[in-house]
C-alpha cells in the first residue's frame, strides 16, 4: 500500500500542474502562490540587503562632517581650489579617497608644502581623517584642486567626497575670488 502511494505521488510530481515543495506535492494554484510569495519575499530581502550594504550616495557615515567649505576661483584657465574642515567623530579613521564635481573637469586631492625654501604641490591618493579628529583643507596645505573650473564668483559649487568604505558626501561650497574668503 505504501509503495502504491509513493508511485501515485511520483506520477503527480511529473504533471505540470503540480510542484514538489520538499514536503509533498501541492496543486498548481497553490504552487504558483508559493512561488509568487517567495519571489516577492526574496526581492524585498535582497533589496533590503543591498540598501543596507551599499553606501547612500548623498552622505557619508554620520560620524564624518564637513564645515566651512568654500572655493577660491581666479579664471577659467587657472585651477580653482576647494577648502573645508573634515571632522571624524567616529572610533576609527575615515579615509578620503577622491572627490568630484560637475563644476570641475577634474577634482583631485592635493597638498601644498614647502621644503628647503621650495614650494611643492603633490597629488594625494588618500587623506586620512583620524578617529575623533579633523583635517583642515586650507591655502598652503591640503586642498581640492579643480582643473578646468566652470564657475563664477558668487556661485555655489557642489563637490562629492568619496571615502574608502564606499560612502560619499556631497557638500555645497560658495565661490570666492582672489581677494576674498569666508
Secondary structure, 3 states (H helix, E strand, C coil): CHHHHHHHHHHHHHCCCEEECCCCEEEHHHHHHHHHHHHHHHHHHHHHHHHHHCCCCCCCCCCEEEEEEEEECCCCCCCEEEEEEEEECCCCCEEEEEEECCCCCEEEEEEEEEECCEEEEEECCCEEECCCEEEEECCCCEEEEEECCCCCCCCEEEEEEEECCCCEEEEEEEEECCCCCC
